[in-house]
Amino acid sequence: MRILIVSDAWHPQINGVVRTFTALERELRALGHTVRI
């Protein structure tokens, strides 16, 4: 599945949103999905 996540919070910011999206991206990729943030 192709997944797009849109947010104004991303690297180089470091906060809870960025950490959550990073973890979500890693897990979705591990399941074989294509992820773009």
Backbone as ProteinMPNN parsed JSONL, in Angstrom:
{"seq_chain_A": "MRILIVSDAWHPQINGVVRTFTALERELRALGHTVRI", "coords_chain_A": {"N_chain_A": [[0.841, -1.161, 0.0], [0.485, 2.249, -0.719], [1.333, 5.011, 1.181], [0.714, 8.263, 2.3], [1.753, 10.756, 4.438], [0.966, 13.83, 5.719], [2.328, 16.672, 7.163], [3.25, 19.544, 9.122], [5.31, 19.245, 10.791], [8.452, 17.962, 10.895], [11.717, 16.532, 10.303], [14.253, 19.018, 10.46], [13.178, 19.321, 12.99], [12.677, 18.314, 16.375], [10.452, 16.652, 18.151], [7.523, 15.355, 19.838], [5.67, 14.72, 17.826], [7.236, 14.4, 15.507], [8.868, 12.274, 16.33], [6.93, 10.282, 16.678], [5.915, 10.028, 14.031], [8.256, 9.161, 12.766], [8.667, 6.656, 13.973], [6.276, 5.41, 13.167], [6.597, 5.451, 10.382], [8.838, 3.747, 10.118], [7.776, 1.283, 11.077], [5.643, 0.831, 9.275], [7.049, 0.616, 6.859], [8.495, -1.696, 7.436], [6.477, -3.517, 7.288], [6.139, -3.656, 4.621], [5.023, -1.558, 3.204], [4.901, 1.405, 1.136], [6.054, 4.473, 2.077], [5.631, 7.959, 2.36], [6.576, 11.03, 3.688]], "CA_chain_A": [[0.0, 0.0, 0.0], [1.212, 3.516, -0.721], [0.802, 5.846, 2.257], [1.245, 9.621, 2.362], [1.468, 11.457, 5.689], [1.239, 15.254, 5.529], [2.448, 17.37, 8.445], [4.219, 20.642, 9.128], [6.367, 18.868, 11.735], [9.348, 16.919, 10.385], [13.131, 16.839, 10.525], [15.141, 18.827, 11.6], [12.51, 19.483, 14.282], [12.644, 17.147, 17.255], [9.363, 16.742, 19.113], [6.747, 14.121, 19.913], [5.044, 14.429, 16.532], [8.283, 13.883, 14.616], [9.263, 10.938, 16.812], [5.835, 9.357, 16.386], [5.906, 9.777, 12.592], [9.446, 8.374, 12.439], [8.387, 5.28, 14.393], [5.214, 4.91, 12.296], [7.209, 5.205, 9.076], [9.685, 2.554, 10.235], [6.93, 0.096, 11.207], [4.91, 0.613, 8.028], [8.014, 0.108, 5.868], [8.809, -3.078, 7.814], [5.35, -4.331, 6.831], [6.169, -3.705, 3.167], [4.318, -0.426, 2.607], [5.673, 2.545, 0.648], [5.641, 5.6, 2.914], [6.223, 9.28, 2.099], [6.175, 12.03, 4.681]], "C_chain_A": [[0.896, 1.237, 0.0], [0.543, 4.447, 0.282], [1.501, 7.194, 2.231], [0.804, 10.237, 3.68], [1.889, 12.904, 5.494], [1.249, 15.932, 6.893], [3.424, 18.523, 8.299], [5.362, 20.364, 10.103], [7.178, 17.719, 11.139], [10.773, 17.368, 10.63], [13.479, 18.168, 9.879], [14.482, 19.078, 12.956], [12.601, 18.182, 15.074], [11.544, 17.399, 18.28], [8.576, 15.436, 19.072], [6.114, 13.726, 18.595], [6.061, 13.8, 15.589], [8.701, 12.48, 15.044], [8.191, 9.899, 16.521], [5.788, 9.012, 14.905], [7.101, 8.937, 12.167], [9.224, 6.903, 12.792], [7.322, 4.646, 13.496], [5.76, 4.576, 10.915], [8.028, 3.916, 9.097], [8.83, 1.28, 10.279], [6.153, -0.202, 9.923], [5.828, 0.091, 6.93], [8.367, -1.353, 6.155], [7.697, -4.036, 7.381], [5.232, -4.366, 5.311], [5.452, -2.566, 2.464], [5.315, 0.618, 2.1], [5.159, 3.772, 1.382], [6.381, 6.852, 2.488], [5.682, 10.235, 3.133], [6.637, 13.381, 4.208]], "O_chain_A": [[1.941, 1.255, 0.649], [-0.671, 4.648, 0.237], [2.727, 7.266, 2.149], [-0.384, 10.239, 4.001], [3.037, 13.178, 5.145], [0.311, 15.792, 7.679], [4.319, 18.486, 7.454], [6.284, 21.172, 10.222], [6.648, 16.632, 10.908], [11.002, 18.476, 11.115], [12.998, 18.415, 8.773], [15.167, 19.05, 13.979], [12.6, 17.091, 14.505], [11.682, 18.247, 19.161], [8.938, 14.516, 18.339], [6.026, 12.541, 18.274], [5.78, 12.787, 14.949], [8.87, 11.598, 14.203], [8.503, 8.765, 16.158], [5.639, 7.844, 14.545], [6.969, 8.082, 11.291], [9.553, 6.013, 12.007], [7.445, 3.484, 13.108], [5.424, 3.538, 10.344], [7.916, 3.09, 8.191], [9.135, 0.307, 9.59], [6.022, -1.361, 9.532], [5.434, -0.78, 6.154], [8.518, -2.152, 5.231], [7.944, -5.218, 7.138], [4.342, -5.02, 4.768], [5.289, -2.603, 1.245], [6.442, 0.695, 2.589], [3.969, 4.082, 1.323], [7.593, 6.83, 2.277], [4.485, 10.252, 3.421], [6.411, 14.383, 4.886]]}, "name": "protein", "num_of_chains": 1, "seq": "MRILIVSDAWHPQINGVVRTFTALERELRALGHTVRI"}
